Each structure stands twice: as structure tokens, then as C-alpha cells.
Amino acid sequence: MDKIIRISTERQATLDGLMTVGMLENGLRTADFTCCEDVVTEPFSGDFKVQGMRDGNVYMTQRPKRIRNKAIFRDDNATFSQGQDRRWYFCFSLDEDQLEQVPEKLVRQSGSIAQKVFRELIKGRGYRL
């Protein structure tokens, strides 16, 4: 009979199993846990901070999901957004083989976004500007 285990903020579960730790040829470490009990849990994946201790204990803590900035204005190779830290960001990117075009495109696209921001200020929308 399978045990159904629900893990929540109020409930933790201790499972018996085997952990295999190793290192790949490129120097990255691996760890696989195989449960020896008959349980049913919800599958999950995520980014984790993993600490392997000298005594063989392994501790994992899930990292919060990254909150991305939403672009307020966009151009061909540029975006203007406000970050979670309430700072304004202008991002410009161009392929390496287009180095000669960087000055022209940067001036044109930054000017275009500056005009859009100015129009929004005049309209009074502001976006907390």
C-alpha cells in the first residue's frame, strides 16, 4: 500500500533511501536520491542552494523564482524598464558582428525611447517617473 505524503509549510516528511553522490568529468557534482519507501508525492523542480557537508549530510533550500523586469518601452535592440529596486534600466544589445553600427543604433534607439518617456510625462501617466 502506498503512503500518500503531502508536504506543506506545516508538515515535513522524513523518507528512507539511498543517496549517490559523484562528480562528472567536467568537475560538476551530482547527487541522486532514491527513496526506499512506497510513497506518492507531488513532483517538483526548481533552483536550489545545495550544501554537502563533510559528514555526508546534504542540505537543499529552494531559491525564490527570479522576478523579471517588464519592459515599459521597446525598440529594435533596446528596452526601458523599472526594476524591483525601483531603479530605471535602459538595456541595449547588438550582435558582435554589428560593432560598426553600435553608435548609430544606440543614439537613434535611446533617443526614440527618451521621446516616448517624455510624451508619457507630458500626458501625466508617469509610470512613477
N, CA, C and O atoms as a Tinker XYZ file with bonds, in Angstrom:
   516  protein
     1  N      0.844000   -1.178000    0.000000    73     2
     2  CA     0.000000    0.000000    0.000000    64     1     3
     3  C      0.891000    1.244000    0.000000    63     2     4     5
     4  O      1.822000    1.343000    0.799000    81     3
     5  N      0.603000    2.188000   -0.895000    73     3     6
     6  CA     1.389000    3.409000   -0.993000    64     5     7
     7  C      0.993000    4.393000    0.091000    63     6     8     9
     8  O     -0.187000    4.557000    0.403000    81     7
     9  N      1.984000    5.038000    0.654000    73     7    10
    10  CA     1.729000    6.144000    1.570000    64     9    11
    11  C      1.616000    7.398000    0.726000    63    10    12    13
    12  O      2.482000    7.652000   -0.111000    81    11
    13  N      0.583000    8.179000    0.920000    73    11    14
    14  CA     0.453000    9.457000    0.232000    64    13    15
    15  C      0.974000   10.524000    1.182000    63    14    16    17
    16  O      0.433000   10.719000    2.271000    81    15
    17  N      2.026000   11.209000    0.761000    73    15    18
    18  CA     2.655000   12.208000    1.616000    64    17    19
    19  C      2.415000   13.579000    1.015000    63    18    20    21
    20  O      2.790000   13.836000   -0.129000    81    19
    21  N      1.804000   14.443000    1.768000    73    19    22
    22  CA     1.599000   15.819000    1.356000    64    21    23
    23  C      2.543000   16.687000    2.175000    63    22    24    25
    24  O      2.500000   16.689000    3.405000    81    23
    25  N      3.390000   17.417000    1.477000    73    23    26
    26  CA     4.360000   18.262000    2.155000    64    25    27
    27  C      3.880000   19.700000    2.053000    63    26    28    29
    28  O      3.566000   20.179000    0.963000    81    27
    29  N      3.824000   20.384000    3.178000    73    27    30
    30  CA     3.363000   21.774000    3.204000    64    29    31
    31  C      4.208000   22.532000    4.219000    63    30    32    33
    32  O      5.182000   22.004000    4.756000    81    31
    33  N      3.820000   23.777000    4.471000    73    31    34
    34  CA     4.570000   24.572000    5.443000    64    33    35
    35  C      4.394000   24.025000    6.855000    63    34    36    37
    36  O      5.257000   24.233000    7.709000    81    35
    37  N      3.289000   23.328000    7.113000    73    35    38
    38  CA     3.032000   22.781000    8.439000    64    37    39
    39  C      3.567000   21.364000    8.599000    63    38    40    41
    40  O      3.740000   20.896000    9.724000    81    39
    41  N      3.833000   20.671000    7.487000    73    39    42
    42  CA     4.174000   19.250000    7.572000    64    41    43
    43  C      5.426000   18.946000    6.768000    63    42    44    45
    44  O      5.544000   19.342000    5.608000    81    43
    45  N      6.355000   18.245000    7.390000    73    43    46
    46  CA     7.544000   17.751000    6.722000    64    45    47
    47  C      7.497000   16.230000    6.763000    63    46    48    49
    48  O      6.780000   15.644000    7.574000    81    47
    49  N      8.261000   15.598000    5.888000    73    47    50
    50  CA     8.298000   14.144000    5.866000    64    49    51
    51  C      9.750000   13.686000    5.889000    63    50    52    53
    52  O     10.614000   14.306000    5.269000    81    51
    53  N     10.007000   12.623000    6.591000    73    51    54
    54  CA    11.323000   12.002000    6.610000    64    53    55
    55  C     11.209000   10.699000    5.833000    63    54    56    57
    56  O     10.379000    9.849000    6.158000    81    55
    57  N     12.035000   10.542000    4.815000    73    55    58
    58  CA    11.976000    9.364000    3.963000    64    57    59
    59  C     13.294000    8.610000    4.047000    63    58    60    61
    60  O     14.363000    9.217000    4.113000    81    59
    61  N     13.215000    7.299000    4.043000    73    59    62
    62  CA    14.411000    6.466000    3.997000    64    61    63
    63  C     14.793000    6.237000    2.549000    63    62    64    65
    64  O     13.926000    6.087000    1.688000    81    63
    65  N     16.095000    6.210000    2.278000    73    63    66
    66  CA    16.525000    5.990000    0.911000    64    65    67
    67  C     18.032000    5.960000    0.796000    63    66    68    69
    68  O     18.750000    5.964000    1.796000    81    67
    69  N     18.498000    5.931000   -0.434000    73    67    70
    70  CA    19.917000    5.903000   -0.740000    64    69    71
    71  C     20.278000    7.132000   -1.561000    63    70    72    73
    72  O     19.565000    7.514000   -2.489000    81    71
    73  N     21.400000    7.741000   -1.198000    73    71    74
    74  CA    21.866000    8.879000   -1.968000    64    73    75
    75  C     23.198000    8.510000   -2.611000    63    74    76    77
    76  O     24.113000    8.008000   -1.959000    81    75
    77  N     23.271000    8.772000   -3.898000    73    75    78
    78  CA    24.501000    8.547000   -4.637000    64    77    79
    79  C     25.078000    9.899000   -4.997000    63    78    80    81
    80  O     24.412000   10.701000   -5.652000    81    79
    81  N     26.307000   10.167000   -4.580000    73    79    82
    82  CA    26.964000   11.421000   -4.904000    64    81    83
    83  C     28.155000   11.121000   -5.805000    63    82    84    85
    84  O     28.793000   10.077000   -5.669000    81    83
    85  N     28.451000   12.024000   -6.712000    73    83    86
    86  CA    29.556000   11.809000   -7.627000    64    85    87
    87  C     29.996000   13.097000   -8.275000    63    86    88    89
    88  O     29.498000   14.180000   -7.967000    81    87
    89  N     30.952000   12.950000   -9.193000    73    87    90
    90  CA    31.456000   14.107000   -9.909000    64    89    91
    91  C     31.583000   13.726000  -11.379000    63    90    92    93
    92  O     32.076000   12.651000  -11.719000    81    91
    93  N     31.128000   14.628000  -12.241000    73    91    94
    94  CA    31.216000   14.406000  -13.672000    64    93    95
    95  C     32.627000   14.703000  -14.163000    63    94    96    97
    96  O     33.443000   15.257000  -13.427000    81    95
    97  N     32.911000   14.336000  -15.404000    73    95    98
    98  CA    34.233000   14.572000  -15.973000    64    97    99
    99  C     34.585000   16.054000  -16.059000    63    98   100   101
   100  O     35.760000   16.419000  -16.021000    81    99
   101  N     33.555000   16.919000  -16.176000    73    99   102
   102  CA    33.800000   18.358000  -16.270000    64   101   103
   103  C     33.911000   19.030000  -14.900000    63   102   104   105
   104  O     34.006000   20.255000  -14.827000    81   103
   105  N     33.901000   18.253000  -13.816000    73   103   106
   106  CA    34.095000   18.798000  -12.479000    64   105   107
   107  C     32.816000   19.144000  -11.749000    63   106   108   109
   108  O     32.874000   19.513000  -10.576000    81   107
   109  N     31.658000   19.041000  -12.393000    73   107   110
   110  CA    30.390000   19.327000  -11.724000    64   109   111
   111  C     29.968000   18.142000  -10.868000    63   110   112   113
   112  O     30.196000   16.987000  -11.228000    81   111
   113  N     29.354000   18.441000   -9.738000    73   111   114
   114  CA    28.940000   17.387000   -8.812000    64   113   115
   115  C     27.508000   16.950000   -9.103000    63   114   116   117
   116  O     26.699000   17.727000   -9.612000    81   115
   117  N     27.210000   15.695000   -8.772000    73   115   118
   118  CA    25.861000   15.164000   -8.931000    64   117   119
   119  C     25.437000   14.515000   -7.622000    63   118   120   121
   120  O     26.274000   14.045000   -6.852000    81   119
   121  N     24.149000   14.493000   -7.380000    73   119   122
   122  CA    23.590000   13.791000   -6.231000    64   121   123
   123  C     22.225000   13.262000   -6.645000    63   122   124   125
   124  O     21.385000   14.013000   -7.141000    81   123
   125  N     22.008000   11.982000   -6.442000    73   123   126
   126  CA    20.733000   11.337000   -6.754000    64   125   127
   127  C     20.222000   10.663000   -5.497000    63   126   128   129
   128  O     20.967000    9.953000   -4.821000    81   127
   129  N     18.944000   10.882000   -5.177000    73   127   130
   130  CA    18.329000   10.256000   -4.018000    64   129   131
   131  C     17.281000    9.275000   -4.513000    63   130   132   133
   132  O     16.421000    9.624000   -5.322000    81   131
   133  N     17.357000    8.051000   -4.024000    73   131   134
   134  CA    16.372000    7.026000   -4.363000    64   133   135
   135  C     15.646000    6.647000   -3.086000    63   134   136   137
   136  O     16.257000    6.181000   -2.124000    81   135
   137  N     14.341000    6.852000   -3.086000    73   135   138
   138  CA    13.528000    6.555000   -1.907000    64   137   139
   139  C     13.287000    5.049000   -1.823000    63   138   140   141
   140  O     13.008000    4.401000   -2.831000    81   139
   141  N     13.397000    4.500000   -0.619000    73   139   142
   142  CA    13.186000    3.062000   -0.412000    64   141   143
   143  C     11.785000    2.761000    0.120000    63   142   144   145
   144  O     11.468000    1.605000    0.398000    81   143
   145  N     10.957000    3.773000    0.264000    73   143   146
   146  CA     9.600000    3.590000    0.769000    64   145   147
   147  C      8.609000    3.735000   -0.375000    63   146   148   149
   148  O      8.921000    4.332000   -1.405000    81   147
   149  N      7.407000    3.183000   -0.188000    73   147   150
   150  CA     6.346000    3.346000   -1.172000    64   149   151
   151  C      5.555000    4.598000   -0.810000    63   150   152   153
   152  O      4.709000    4.568000    0.084000    81   151
   153  N      5.829000    5.680000   -1.495000    73   151   154
   154  CA     5.162000    6.948000   -1.217000    64   153   155
   155  C      4.706000    7.573000   -2.529000    63   154   156   157
   156  O      5.207000    7.235000   -3.601000    81   155
   157  N      3.760000    8.480000   -2.427000    73   155   158
   158  CA     3.306000    9.265000   -3.571000    64   157   159
   159  C      3.391000   10.724000   -3.162000    63   158   160   161
   160  O      2.713000   11.143000   -2.224000    81   159
   161  N      4.207000   11.499000   -3.844000    73   159   162
   162  CA     4.318000   12.929000   -3.577000    64   161   163
   163  C      4.113000   13.685000   -4.881000    63   162   164   165
   164  O      4.154000   13.100000   -5.963000    81   163
   165  N      3.895000   14.966000   -4.771000    73   163   166
   166  CA     3.776000   15.790000   -5.972000    64   165   167
   167  C      5.171000   16.050000   -6.522000    63   166   168   169
   168  O      6.078000   16.398000   -5.766000    81   167
   169  N      5.355000   15.884000   -7.842000    73   167   170
   170  CA     6.671000   16.175000   -8.419000    64   169   171
   171  C      6.943000   17.677000   -8.396000    63   170   172   173
   172  O      6.014000   18.484000   -8.425000    81   171
   173  N      8.209000   18.038000   -8.346000    73   171   174
   174  CA     8.598000   19.452000   -8.348000    64   173   175
   175  C      9.974000   19.594000   -8.957000    63   174   176   177
   176  O     10.737000   18.630000   -9.036000    81   175
   177  N     10.280000   20.786000   -9.379000    73   175   178
   178  CA    11.627000   21.119000   -9.835000    64   177   179
   179  C     11.865000   22.579000   -9.486000    63   178   180   181
   180  O     10.919000   23.334000   -9.267000    81   179
   181  N     13.116000   22.968000   -9.436000    73   179   182
   182  CA    13.430000   24.342000   -9.092000    64   181   183
   183  C     14.923000   24.542000   -8.980000    63   182   184   185
   184  O     15.707000   23.609000   -9.154000    81   183
   185  N     15.304000   25.766000   -8.688000    73   183   186
   186  CA    16.701000   26.101000   -8.433000    64   185   187
   187  C     16.932000   26.010000   -6.929000    63   186   188   189
   188  O     16.170000   26.564000   -6.137000    81   187
   189  N     17.988000   25.306000   -6.550000    73   187   190
   190  CA    18.240000   25.063000   -5.138000    64   189   191
   191  C     19.657000   25.457000   -4.750000    63   190   192   193
   192  O     20.587000   25.365000   -5.551000    81   191
   193  N     19.802000   25.893000   -3.515000    73   191   194
   194  CA    21.122000   26.021000   -2.909000    64   193   195
   195  C     21.368000   24.672000   -2.237000    63   194   196   197
   196  O     20.569000   24.226000   -1.413000    81   195
   197  N     22.466000   24.034000   -2.589000    73   195   198
   198  CA    22.776000   22.712000   -2.054000    64   197   199
   199  C     24.083000   22.796000   -1.279000    63   198   200   201
   200  O     25.083000   23.316000   -1.773000    81   199
   201  N     24.056000   22.275000   -0.058000    73   199   202
   202  CA    25.259000   22.231000    0.757000    64   201   203
   203  C     25.566000   20.771000    1.089000    63   202   204   205
   204  O     24.758000   20.084000    1.715000    81   203
   205  N     26.731000   20.311000    0.667000    73   203   206
   206  CA    27.190000   18.984000    1.033000    64   205   207
   207  C     28.199000   19.123000    2.156000    63   206   208   209
   208  O     29.218000   19.798000    2.005000    81   207
   209  N     27.922000   18.496000    3.265000    73   207   210
   210  CA    28.758000   18.645000    4.447000    64   209   211
   211  C     29.817000   17.534000    4.506000    63   210   212   213
   212  O     29.714000   16.525000    3.807000    81   211
   213  N     30.824000   17.737000    5.344000    73   211   214
   214  CA    31.913000   16.767000    5.467000    64   213   215
   215  C     31.446000   15.416000    5.976000    63   214   216   217
   216  O     32.019000   14.384000    5.626000    81   215
   217  N     30.397000   15.419000    6.809000    73   215   218
   218  CA    29.909000   14.159000    7.379000    64   217   219
   219  C     28.941000   13.423000    6.456000    63   218   220   221
   220  O     28.383000   12.396000    6.842000    81   219
   221  N     28.731000   13.942000    5.224000    73   219   222
   222  CA    27.858000   13.274000    4.264000    64   221   223
   223  C     26.444000   13.810000    4.221000    63   222   224   225
   224  O     25.669000   13.433000    3.342000    81   223
   225  N     26.091000   14.680000    5.149000    73   223   226
   226  CA    24.757000   15.273000    5.116000    64   225   227
   227  C     24.649000   16.231000    3.932000    63   226   228   229
   228  O     25.622000   16.888000    3.564000    81   227
   229  N     23.470000   16.303000    3.348000    73   227   230
   230  CA    23.208000   17.201000    2.233000    64   229   231
   231  C     21.979000   18.024000    2.583000    63   230   232   233
   232  O     20.939000   17.480000    2.955000    81   231
   233  N     22.106000   19.338000    2.460000    73   231   234
   234  CA    21.012000   20.249000    2.759000    64   233   235
   235  C     20.650000   21.016000    1.488000    63   234   236   237
   236  O     21.524000   21.549000    0.804000    81   235
   237  N     19.357000   21.065000    1.182000    73   235   238
   238  CA    18.900000   21.775000   -0.012000    64   237   239
   239  C     17.829000   22.787000    0.382000    63   238   240   241
   240  O     16.931000   22.488000    1.169000    81   239
   241  N     17.941000   23.978000   -0.175000    73   239   242
   242  CA    16.957000   25.029000    0.048000    64   241   243
   243  C     16.609000   25.632000   -1.307000    63   242   244   245
   244  O     17.492000   26.062000   -2.049000    81   243
   245  N     15.319000   25.660000   -1.626000    73   243   246
   246  CA    14.899000   26.197000   -2.917000    64   245   247
   247  C     15.047000   27.705000   -2.927000    63   246   248   249
   248  O     14.698000   28.387000   -1.964000    81   247
   249  N     15.572000   28.218000   -4.039000    73   247   250
   250  CA    15.712000   29.662000   -4.209000    64   249   251
   251  C     14.427000   30.229000   -4.777000    63   250   252   253
   252  O     13.752000   29.564000   -5.563000    81   251
   253  N     14.075000   31.457000   -4.390000    73   251   254
   254  CA    12.860000   32.057000   -4.954000    64   253   255
   255  C     13.022000   32.305000   -6.447000    63   254   256   257
   256  O     14.126000   32.532000   -6.942000    81   255
   257  N     11.902000   32.257000   -7.147000    73   255   258
   258  CA    11.921000   32.492000   -8.584000    64   257   259
   259  C     12.306000   33.938000   -8.860000    63   258   260   261
   260  O     11.864000   34.858000   -8.172000    81   259
   261  N     13.128000   34.116000   -9.868000    73   259   262
   262  CA    13.581000   35.457000  -10.240000    64   261   263
   263  C     12.415000   36.248000  -10.823000    63   262   264   265
   264  O     11.687000   35.755000  -11.684000    81   263
   265  N     12.250000   37.461000  -10.351000    73   263   266
   266  CA    11.213000   38.341000  -10.876000    64   265   267
   267  C     11.856000   39.215000  -11.938000    63   266   268   269
   268  O     12.745000   40.014000  -11.643000    81   267
   269  N     11.408000   39.061000  -13.160000    73   267   270
   270  CA    11.995000   39.808000  -14.268000    64   269   271
   271  C     11.323000   41.165000  -14.423000    63   270   272   273
   272  O     10.142000   41.337000  -14.122000    81   271
   273  N     12.110000   42.122000  -14.902000    73   271   274
   274  CA    11.569000   43.450000  -15.180000    64   273   275
   275  C     10.698000   43.387000  -16.421000    63   274   276   277
   276  O     11.038000   42.703000  -17.387000    81   275
   277  N      9.572000   44.099000  -16.402000    73   275   278
   278  CA     8.708000   44.171000  -17.567000    64   277   279
   279  C      9.044000   45.453000  -18.319000    63   278   280   281
   280  O      9.047000   46.543000  -17.747000    81   279
   281  N      9.325000   45.305000  -19.599000    73   279   282
   282  CA     9.708000   46.464000  -20.402000    64   281   283
   283  C      8.515000   47.404000  -20.553000    63   282   284   285
   284  O      7.416000   46.972000  -20.901000    81   283
   285  N      8.737000   48.684000  -20.288000    73   283   286
   286  CA     7.709000   49.696000  -20.485000    64   285   287
   287  C      7.739000   50.168000  -21.933000    63   286   288   289
   288  O      6.694000   50.354000  -22.557000    81   287
   289  N      8.937000   50.358000  -22.458000    73   287   290
   290  CA     9.111000   50.749000  -23.859000    64   289   291
   291  C     10.135000   49.824000  -24.504000    63   290   292   293
   292  O     11.097000   49.397000  -23.866000    81   291
   293  N      9.910000   49.521000  -25.784000    73   291   294
   294  CA    10.826000   48.665000  -26.539000    64   293   295
   295  C     11.167000   49.336000  -27.853000    63   294   296   297
   296  O     10.383000   50.108000  -28.406000    81   295
   297  N     12.355000   49.021000  -28.337000    73   295   298
   298  CA    12.758000   49.393000  -29.687000    64   297   299
   299  C     13.417000   48.156000  -30.279000    63   298   300   301
   300  O     13.366000   47.087000  -29.671000    81   299
   301  N     14.022000   48.273000  -31.431000    73   299   302
   302  CA    14.590000   47.100000  -32.102000    64   301   303
   303  C     15.597000   46.362000  -31.226000    63   302   304   305
   304  O     15.527000   45.138000  -31.112000    81   303
   305  N     16.522000   47.071000  -30.612000    73   303   306
   306  CA    17.575000   46.444000  -29.815000    64   305   307
   307  C     17.640000   47.004000  -28.405000    63   306   308   309
   308  O     18.634000   46.788000  -27.711000    81   307
   309  N     16.617000   47.713000  -27.960000    73   307   310
   310  CA    16.680000   48.377000  -26.663000    64   309   311
   311  C     15.356000   48.236000  -25.913000    63   310   312   313
   312  O     14.286000   48.138000  -26.513000    81   311
   313  N     15.463000   48.231000  -24.582000    73   311   314
   314  CA    14.276000   48.226000  -23.733000    64   313   315
   315  C     14.485000   49.207000  -22.585000    63   314   316   317
   316  O     15.615000   49.502000  -22.193000    81   315
   317  N     13.379000   49.702000  -22.062000    73   315   318
   318  CA    13.391000   50.604000  -20.920000    64   317   319
   319  C     12.431000   50.027000  -19.897000    63   318   320   321
   320  O     11.264000   49.790000  -20.212000    81   319
   321  N     12.903000   49.794000  -18.670000    73   319   322
   322  CA    12.060000   49.166000  -17.666000    64   321   323
   323  C     12.402000   49.696000  -16.287000    63   322   324   325
   324  O     13.423000   50.353000  -16.084000    81   323
   325  N     11.506000   49.389000  -15.333000    73   323   326
   326  CA    11.768000   49.721000  -13.939000    64   325   327
   327  C     11.945000   48.417000  -13.183000    63   326   328   329
   328  O     11.124000   47.509000  -13.305000    81   327
   329  N     13.011000   48.319000  -12.404000    73   327   330
   330  CA    13.321000   47.102000  -11.677000    64   329   331
   331  C     12.596000   47.020000  -10.350000    63   330   332   333
   332  O     11.935000   47.968000   -9.925000    81   331
   333  N     12.729000   45.869000   -9.700000    73   331   334
   334  CA    12.128000   45.659000   -8.387000    64   333   335
   335  C     12.731000   46.600000   -7.346000    63   334   336   337
   336  O     12.106000   46.883000   -6.324000    81   335
   337  N     13.940000   47.082000   -7.608000    73   335   338
   338  CA    14.608000   48.010000   -6.696000    64   337   339
   339  C     14.227000   49.468000   -6.975000    63   338   340   341
   340  O     14.836000   50.388000   -6.428000    81   339
   341  N     13.220000   49.673000   -7.826000    73   339   342
   342  CA    12.670000   50.987000   -8.182000    64   341   343
   343  C     13.688000   51.846000   -8.947000    63   342   344   345
   344  O     13.572000   53.071000   -8.963000    81   343
   345  N     14.666000   51.222000   -9.569000    73   343   346
   346  CA    15.621000   51.923000  -10.424000    64   345   347
   347  C     15.193000   51.731000  -11.865000    63   346   348   349
   348  O     14.549000   50.739000  -12.208000    81   347
   349  N     15.558000   52.690000  -12.710000    73   347   350
   350  CA    15.225000   52.633000  -14.128000    64   349   351
   351  C     16.376000   52.007000  -14.892000    63   350   352   353
   352  O     17.541000   52.301000  -14.624000    81   351
   353  N     16.046000   51.133000  -15.854000    73   351   354
   354  CA    17.058000   50.418000  -16.621000    64   353   355
   355  C     16.823000   50.605000  -18.122000    63   354   356   357
   356  O     15.712000   50.432000  -18.622000    81   355
   357  N     17.890000   50.961000  -18.815000    73   355   358
   358  CA    17.897000   51.017000  -20.271000    64   357   359
   359  C     18.856000   49.932000  -20.726000    63   358   360   361
   360  O     20.035000   49.960000  -20.370000    81   359
   361  N     18.370000   48.980000  -21.503000    73   359   362
   362  CA    19.199000   47.854000  -21.943000    64   361   363
   363  C     19.301000   47.888000  -23.463000    63   362   364   365
   364  O     18.291000   47.969000  -24.163000    81   363
   365  N     20.521000   47.826000  -23.960000    73   363   366
   366  CA    20.782000   47.834000  -25.394000    64   365   367
   367  C     21.672000   46.652000  -25.713000    63   366   368   369
   368  O     22.688000   46.443000  -25.050000    81   367
   369  N     21.304000   45.875000  -26.721000    73   367   370
   370  CA    22.141000   44.734000  -27.107000    64   369   371
   371  C     22.185000   44.617000  -28.624000    63   370   372   373
   372  O     21.215000   44.909000  -29.324000    81   371
   373  N     23.341000   44.182000  -29.106000    73   371   374
   374  CA    23.564000   44.052000  -30.538000    64   373   375
   375  C     24.583000   42.945000  -30.759000    63   374   376   377
   376  O     25.476000   42.748000  -29.935000    81   375
   377  N     24.455000   42.226000  -31.856000    73   375   378
   378  CA    25.396000   41.147000  -32.166000    64   377   379
   379  C     26.807000   41.687000  -32.343000    63   378   380   381
   380  O     27.005000   42.843000  -32.716000    81   379
   381  N     27.773000   40.837000  -32.070000    73   379   382
   382  CA    29.174000   41.231000  -32.128000    64   381   383
   383  C     29.593000   41.680000  -33.527000    63   382   384   385
   384  O     30.413000   42.586000  -33.672000    81   383
   385  N     29.035000   41.050000  -34.545000    73   383   386
   386  CA    29.435000   41.392000  -35.911000    64   385   387
   387  C     28.873000   42.738000  -36.384000    63   386   388   389
   388  O     29.199000   43.180000  -37.485000    81   387
   389  N     28.046000   43.388000  -35.584000    73   387   390
   390  CA    27.466000   44.684000  -35.946000    64   389   391
   391  C     28.105000   45.829000  -35.162000    63   390   392   393
   392  O     27.468000   46.859000  -34.943000    81   391
   393  N     29.351000   45.658000  -34.740000    73   391   394
   394  CA    30.042000   46.651000  -33.923000    64   393   395
   395  C     30.071000   48.027000  -34.580000    63   394   396   397
   396  O     29.938000   49.039000  -33.892000    81   395
   397  N     30.243000   48.078000  -35.889000    73   395   398
   398  CA    30.322000   49.369000  -36.581000    64   397   399
   399  C     29.000000   50.148000  -36.488000    63   398   400   401
   400  O     29.005000   51.377000  -36.562000    81   399
   401  N     27.886000   49.452000  -36.329000    73   399   402
   402  CA    26.573000   50.091000  -36.288000    64   401   403
   403  C     26.155000   50.512000  -34.882000    63   402   404   405
   404  O     25.123000   51.164000  -34.720000    81   403
   405  N     26.934000   50.153000  -33.864000    73   403   406
   406  CA    26.550000   50.445000  -32.477000    64   405   407
   407  C     26.314000   51.936000  -32.241000    63   406   408   409
   408  O     25.253000   52.281000  -31.721000    81   407
   409  N     27.232000   52.845000  -32.588000    73   407   410
   410  CA    26.988000   54.257000  -32.271000    64   409   411
   411  C     25.696000   54.796000  -32.888000    63   410   412   413
   412  O     24.919000   55.475000  -32.217000    81   411
   413  N     25.471000   54.493000  -34.155000    73   411   414
   414  CA    24.272000   54.994000  -34.842000    64   413   415
   415  C     22.997000   54.427000  -34.228000    63   414   416   417
   416  O     22.065000   55.176000  -33.935000    81   415
   417  N     22.948000   53.119000  -34.031000    73   415   418
   418  CA    21.737000   52.492000  -33.484000    64   417   419
   419  C     21.510000   52.884000  -32.031000    63   418   420   421
   420  O     20.366000   53.080000  -31.619000    81   419
   421  N     22.570000   53.002000  -31.253000    73   419   422
   422  CA    22.429000   53.376000  -29.850000    64   421   423
   423  C     21.855000   54.781000  -29.718000    63   422   424   425
   424  O     20.947000   55.003000  -28.917000    81   423
   425  N     22.364000   55.715000  -30.481000    73   423   426
   426  CA    21.867000   57.092000  -30.431000    64   425   427
   427  C     20.407000   57.146000  -30.893000    63   426   428   429
   428  O     19.577000   57.794000  -30.256000    81   427
   429  N     20.094000   56.464000  -32.003000    73   427   430
   430  CA    18.727000   56.507000  -32.544000    64   429   431
   431  C     17.729000   55.879000  -31.580000    63   430   432   433
   432  O     16.678000   56.458000  -31.305000    81   431
   433  N     18.056000   54.691000  -31.065000    73   431   434
   434  CA    17.090000   53.982000  -30.220000    64   433   435
   435  C     16.975000   54.584000  -28.827000    63   434   436   437
   436  O     15.886000   54.592000  -28.253000    81   435
   437  N     18.068000   55.084000  -28.274000    73   435   438
   438  CA    17.964000   55.737000  -26.966000    64   437   439
   439  C     17.174000   57.035000  -27.087000    63   438   440   441
   440  O     16.390000   57.377000  -26.201000    81   439
   441  N     17.382000   57.756000  -28.189000    73   439   442
   442  CA    16.599000   58.974000  -28.420000    64   441   443
   443  C     15.123000   58.682000  -28.596000    63   442   444   445
   444  O     14.275000   59.420000  -28.094000    81   443
   445  N     14.811000   57.605000  -29.308000    73   443   446
   446  CA    13.422000   57.203000  -29.526000    64   445   447
   447  C     12.735000   56.869000  -28.200000    63   446   448   449
   448  O     11.608000   57.299000  -27.954000    81   447
   449  N     13.416000   56.105000  -27.354000    73   447   450
   450  CA    12.827000   55.755000  -26.056000    64   449   451
   451  C     12.721000   56.985000  -25.161000    63   450   452   453
   452  O     11.747000   57.122000  -24.421000    81   451
   453  N     13.704000   57.881000  -25.216000    73   451   454
   454  CA    13.636000   59.121000  -24.429000    64   453   455
   455  C     12.428000   59.959000  -24.844000    63   454   456   457
   456  O     11.772000   60.552000  -23.988000    81   455
   457  N     12.125000   60.018000  -26.139000    73   455   458
   458  CA    10.950000   60.752000  -26.604000    64   457   459
   459  C      9.672000   60.110000  -26.080000    63   458   460   461
   460  O      8.745000   60.816000  -25.681000    81   459
   461  N      9.610000   58.780000  -26.077000    73   459   462
   462  CA     8.426000   58.083000  -25.557000    64   461   463
   463  C      8.231000   58.378000  -24.074000    63   462   464   465
   464  O      7.107000   58.613000  -23.629000    81   463
   465  N      9.322000   58.369000  -23.305000    73   463   466
   466  CA     9.231000   58.679000  -21.875000    64   465   467
   467  C      8.765000   60.120000  -21.684000    63   466   468   469
   468  O      7.926000   60.394000  -20.826000    81   467
   469  N      9.304000   61.033000  -22.474000    73   467   470
   470  CA     8.932000   62.443000  -22.374000    64   469   471
   471  C      7.441000   62.631000  -22.668000    63   470   472   473
   472  O      6.757000   63.369000  -21.959000    81   471
   473  N      6.933000   61.961000  -23.719000    73   471   474
   474  CA     5.497000   62.052000  -24.056000    64   473   475
   475  C      4.632000   61.553000  -22.908000    63   474   476   477
   476  O      3.590000   62.140000  -22.616000    81   475
   477  N      5.060000   60.462000  -22.247000    73   475   478
   478  CA     4.284000   59.933000  -21.121000    64   477   479
   479  C      4.305000   60.905000  -19.934000    63   478   480   481
   480  O      3.310000   61.030000  -19.221000    81   479
   481  N      5.416000   61.580000  -19.724000    73   479   482
   482  CA     5.481000   62.578000  -18.659000    64   481   483
   483  C      4.528000   63.732000  -18.931000    63   482   484   485
   484  O      3.859000   64.225000  -18.023000    81   483
   485  N      4.469000   64.164000  -20.200000    73   483   486
   486  CA     3.577000   65.264000  -20.567000    64   485   487
   487  C      2.120000   64.844000  -20.386000    63   486   488   489
   488  O      1.303000   65.637000  -19.919000    81   487
   489  N      1.788000   63.610000  -20.751000    73   487   490
   490  CA     0.421000   63.111000  -20.592000    64   489   491
   491  C      0.059000   62.937000  -19.121000    63   490   492   493
   492  O     -1.120000   62.874000  -18.774000    81   491
   493  N      1.045000   62.860000  -18.278000    73   491   494
   494  CA     0.777000   62.724000  -16.846000    64   493   495
   495  C      0.650000   61.290000  -16.376000    63   494   496   497
   496  O      0.301000   61.056000  -15.218000    81   495
   497  N      0.919000   60.329000  -17.232000    73   495   498
   498  CA     0.812000   58.931000  -16.798000    64   497   499
   499  C      1.934000   58.611000  -15.819000    63   498   500   501
   500  O      1.705000   58.051000  -14.747000    81   499
   501  N      3.128000   58.972000  -16.202000    73   499   502
   502  CA     4.245000   58.963000  -15.275000    64   501   503
   503  C      4.935000   57.648000  -15.004000    63   502   504   505
   504  O      6.162000   57.640000  -14.902000    81   503
   505  N      4.238000   56.537000  -14.882000    73   503   506
   506  CA     4.872000   55.271000  -14.501000    64   505   507
   507  C      5.781000   55.472000  -13.303000    63   506   508   509
   508  O      6.859000   54.881000  -13.232000    81   507
   509  N      5.356000   56.297000  -12.363000    73   507   510
   510  CA     6.150000   56.644000  -11.179000    64   509   511
   511  C      7.478000   57.272000  -11.582000    63   510   512   513
   512  O      8.487000   57.061000  -10.910000    81   511
   513  N      7.492000   58.044000  -12.677000    73   511   514
   514  CA     8.719000   58.714000  -13.121000    64   513   515
   515  C      9.019000   59.898000  -12.232000    63   514   516
   516  O     10.013000   60.592000  -12.443000    81   515
